[in-house]
Amino acid sequence: MAKYSEKAGEKVEKTMHEMKEGKLKSGSGKKVTSKKQAVAIGLSEARKAGAKVPKKKD
């Protein structure tokens, strides 16, 4: 598995928790049910916050 910064891990952990509570929404406003999507959202938020996260693959 890929190694990310501690800050990125915290963001992903937070989004996973939100998803399990049913509070996590995607950009379109729909409820997120997939773990993969929750991780992607967490990494995206970490990037915006300036955490050390590899770039998205095209």
N, CA, C and O of each residue as an XYZ file, in Angstrom:
232
protein
N       0.844     -1.192      0.000
C       0.000      0.000      0.000
C       0.882      1.247      0.000
O       1.981      1.247      0.556
N       0.390      2.289     -0.622
C       1.145      3.535     -0.724
C       1.271      4.209      0.639
O       0.362      4.137      1.465
N       2.407      4.864      0.862
C       2.631      5.597      2.114
C       2.355      7.072      1.881
O       2.868      7.677      0.939
N       1.538      7.638      2.753
C       1.219      9.056      2.671
C       1.641      9.734      3.961
O       1.991      9.067      4.935
N       1.608     11.042      3.968
C       1.997     11.783      5.167
C       0.985     11.546      6.286
O      -0.130     11.083      6.045
N       1.388     11.869      7.496
C       0.515     11.682      8.663
C      -0.746     12.534      8.539
O      -1.842     12.099      8.891
N      -0.572     13.757      8.031
C      -1.707     14.678      7.863
C      -2.725     14.097      6.870
O      -3.936     14.202      7.069
N      -2.207     13.481      5.798
C      -3.082     12.875      4.796
C      -3.848     11.708      5.411
O      -5.036     11.529      5.142
N      -3.171     10.921      6.230
C      -3.806      9.796      6.898
C      -4.938     10.238      7.805
O      -5.982      9.592      7.880
N      -4.715     11.355      8.496
C      -5.746     11.893      9.384
C      -6.978     12.338      8.598
O      -8.111     12.111      9.022
N      -6.743     12.978      7.437
C      -7.860     13.441      6.594
C      -8.677     12.244      6.097
O      -9.908     12.273      6.104
N      -7.968     11.186      5.663
C      -8.652      9.995      5.151
C      -9.441      9.340      6.285
O     -10.575      8.905      6.086
N      -8.845      9.271      7.462
C      -9.523      8.683      8.617
C     -10.809      9.447      8.939
O     -11.836      8.847      9.254
N     -10.739     10.765      8.855
C     -11.902     11.623      9.136
C     -13.016     11.380      8.106
O     -14.187     11.259      8.467
N     -12.641     11.310      6.832
C     -13.657     11.108      5.792
C     -14.280      9.716      5.882
O     -15.474      9.555      5.628
N     -13.477      8.704      6.245
C     -14.009      7.348      6.402
C     -15.036      7.322      7.547
O     -16.081      6.680      7.444
N     -14.723      8.020      8.617
C     -15.628      8.095      9.762
C     -16.947      8.768      9.346
O     -18.032      8.311      9.707
N     -16.831      9.854      8.586
C     -18.030     10.556      8.097
C     -18.869      9.647      7.199
O     -20.098      9.638      7.280
N     -18.182      8.876      6.335
C     -18.893      7.981      5.432
C     -19.682      6.944      6.235
O     -20.842      6.669      5.930
N     -19.051      6.374      7.255
C     -19.711      5.344      8.060
C     -20.909      5.905      8.823
O     -21.864      5.180      9.100
N     -20.862      7.191      9.164
C     -21.984      7.836      9.839
C     -23.057      8.271      8.852
O     -24.162      8.636      9.252
N     -22.728      8.230      7.547
C     -23.684      8.626      6.519
C     -23.722     10.127      6.278
O     -24.690     10.641      5.717
N     -22.679     10.835      6.694
C     -22.650     12.296      6.568
C     -21.789     12.790      5.404
O     -21.834     13.968      5.052
N     -21.002     11.884      4.805
C     -20.085     12.289      3.737
C     -20.835     12.425      2.415
O     -21.558     11.520      1.999
N     -20.650     13.573      1.764
C     -21.297     13.842      0.479
C     -20.234     14.065     -0.592
O     -19.154     14.582     -0.307
N     -20.545     13.677     -1.811
C     -19.633     13.914     -2.934
C     -19.844     15.335     -3.447
O     -20.683     16.072     -2.928
N     -19.093     15.707     -4.452
C     -19.190     17.054     -5.023
C     -20.578     17.374     -5.543
O     -21.011     18.525     -5.493
N     -21.280     16.361     -6.043
C     -22.628     16.593     -6.589
C     -23.690     16.617     -5.487
O     -24.863     16.875     -5.756
N     -23.274     16.349     -4.250
C     -24.212     16.406     -3.141
C     -24.830     15.070     -2.776
O     -25.634     14.986     -1.847
N     -24.454     14.013     -3.513
C     -24.993     12.686     -3.214
C     -24.198     12.027     -2.084
O     -23.021     12.325     -1.884
N     -24.853     11.138     -1.358
C     -24.219     10.434     -0.238
C     -23.159      9.462     -0.770
O     -23.394      8.745     -1.743
N     -21.993      9.448     -0.121
C     -20.909      8.547     -0.520
C     -21.089      7.222      0.209
O     -21.244      7.196      1.430
N     -21.070      6.103     -0.553
C     -21.225      4.785      0.055
C     -19.997      3.910     -0.181
O     -19.835      2.889      0.487
N     -19.136      4.288     -1.113
C     -17.973      3.479     -1.456
C     -16.738      3.895     -0.648
O     -16.458      5.083     -0.485
N     -16.001      2.885     -0.141
C     -14.779      3.159      0.628
C     -13.737      3.847     -0.252
O     -13.045      4.766      0.187
N     -13.635      3.386     -1.507
C     -12.662      3.968     -2.435
C     -12.931      5.449     -2.646
O     -12.000      6.254     -2.681
N     -14.192      5.807     -2.785
C     -14.557      7.203     -3.007
C     -14.246      8.035     -1.768
O     -13.806      9.179     -1.883
N     -14.473      7.465     -0.582
C     -14.179      8.167      0.670
C     -12.686      8.436      0.794
O     -12.285      9.518      1.222
N     -11.859      7.458      0.423
C     -10.405      7.622      0.470
C      -9.978      8.694     -0.518
O      -9.134      9.533     -0.202
N     -10.561      8.670     -1.720
C     -10.221      9.667     -2.745
C     -10.564     11.073     -2.273
O      -9.799     12.009     -2.504
N     -11.700     11.226     -1.619
C     -12.107     12.536     -1.096
C     -11.130     12.986     -0.009
O     -10.733     14.151      0.031
N     -10.745     12.060      0.870
C      -9.793     12.374      1.939
C      -8.446     12.819      1.399
O      -7.861     13.780      1.898
N      -7.950     12.122      0.382
C      -6.664     12.492     -0.222
C      -6.762     13.836     -0.937
O      -5.823     14.632     -0.910
N      -7.895     14.079     -1.572
C      -8.111     15.346     -2.260
C      -8.105     16.508     -1.264
O      -7.501     17.551     -1.515
N      -8.787     16.313     -0.130
C      -8.804     17.348      0.914
C      -7.408     17.571      1.468
O      -7.022     18.704      1.756
N      -6.645     16.481      1.619
C      -5.276     16.587      2.135
C      -4.400     17.389      1.172
O      -3.580     18.205      1.594
N      -4.587     17.143     -0.134
C      -3.826     17.912     -1.145
C      -4.116     19.403     -1.015
O      -3.204     20.229     -1.032
N      -5.400     19.733     -0.884
C      -5.801     21.136     -0.766
C      -5.235     21.771      0.491
O      -4.939     22.966      0.506
N      -5.079     20.968      1.560
C      -4.550     21.471      2.826
C      -3.024     21.560      2.808
O      -2.417     22.054      3.758
N      -2.406     21.081      1.723
C      -0.952     21.187      1.582
C      -0.182     19.997      2.117
O       1.031     20.086      2.308
N      -0.860     18.881      2.365
C      -0.182     17.678      2.863
C       0.615     17.033      1.731
O       0.344     17.260      0.552
N       1.597     16.228      2.112
C       2.438     15.563      1.122
C       1.698     14.324      0.605
O       1.672     13.278      1.254
N       1.102     14.473     -0.573
C       0.328     13.397     -1.192
C       0.713     13.349     -2.679
O       0.757     14.389     -3.336
N       0.990     12.153     -3.212
C       1.322     12.071     -4.639
C       0.197     12.614     -5.521
O      -0.967     12.621     -5.120
N       0.552     13.066     -6.721
C      -0.435     13.606     -7.656
C      -1.406     12.539     -8.097
O      -1.096     11.349     -8.048
N      -2.609     12.969     -8.539
C      -3.605     12.052     -9.054
C      -3.086     11.441    -10.355
O      -2.394     12.108    -11.125
N      -3.421     10.168    -10.598
C      -3.062      9.516    -11.859
C      -4.069      9.940    -12.918
O      -5.261     10.065    -12.636
N      -3.586     10.162    -14.142
C      -4.490     10.577    -15.225
C      -5.235      9.411    -15.820
O      -6.033      9.592    -16.739
